Amino acid sequence: MKLRHPYRWLIVGLIALLIGLQVKLWFGQGGRPEVKHLRERVAAQRSENAELRKRNEALAAEVEDLKSGTEAIEERARSELGMIKPGEVFYQVIEPETPAKENE
């Protein structure tokens, strides 16, 4: 004579449900692999945002310099456009080209 537990199928069902939920937690949508991937994406985005923030701060400082005084405008005109002030003398030094050695 075998003794049968009256809630045996209920216990088996609850264990199966627990296993199913664990599988979904570890491998399903919204599970650990996806969370890891999202954390990596967030870290990459934060890094990119920090770089863009630095660039924006540099541009804002340059805009402020251009608005506040003529020194920044003059510096830009000299470096980018090659302009000189009246009365200044501009010297351009050109290095002589060295002939290429043949048949080394």
MODELLER restraints for C-alpha pairs under 7 A, 6 or more apart:
rsr = mdl.restraints
at = mdl.atoms
rsr.add(forms.Gaussian(group=physical.xy_distance, feature=features.Distance(at['CA:24:A'], at['CA:31:A']), mean=6.67, stdev=0.5))
rsr.add(forms.Gaussian(group=physical.xy_distance, feature=features.Distance(at['CA:25:A'], at['CA:31:A']), mean=4.86, stdev=0.5))
rsr.add(forms.Gaussian(group=physical.xy_distance, feature=features.Distance(at['CA:25:A'], at['CA:32:A']), mean=6.88, stdev=0.5))
rsr.add(forms.Gaussian(group=physical.xy_distance, feature=features.Distance(at['CA:26:A'], at['CA:32:A']), mean=5.39, stdev=0.5))
rsr.add(forms.Gaussian(group=physical.xy_distance, feature=features.Distance(at['CA:27:A'], at['CA:33:A']), mean=6.83, stdev=0.5))
rsr.add(forms.Gaussian(group=physical.xy_distance, feature=features.Distance(at['CA:65:A'], at['CA:72:A']), mean=5.92, stdev=0.5))
rsr.add(forms.Gaussian(group=physical.xy_distance, feature=features.Distance(at['CA:66:A'], at['CA:72:A']), mean=5.54, stdev=0.5))
rsr.add(forms.Gaussian(group=physical.xy_distance, feature=features.Distance(at['CA:66:A'], at['CA:73:A']), mean=5.92, stdev=0.5))
rsr.add(forms.Gaussian(group=physical.xy_distance, feature=features.Distance(at['CA:77:A'], at['CA:83:A']), mean=5.75, stdev=0.5))
rsr.add(forms.Gaussian(group=physical.xy_distance, feature=features.Distance(at['CA:78:A'], at['CA:84:A']), mean=6.42, stdev=0.5))
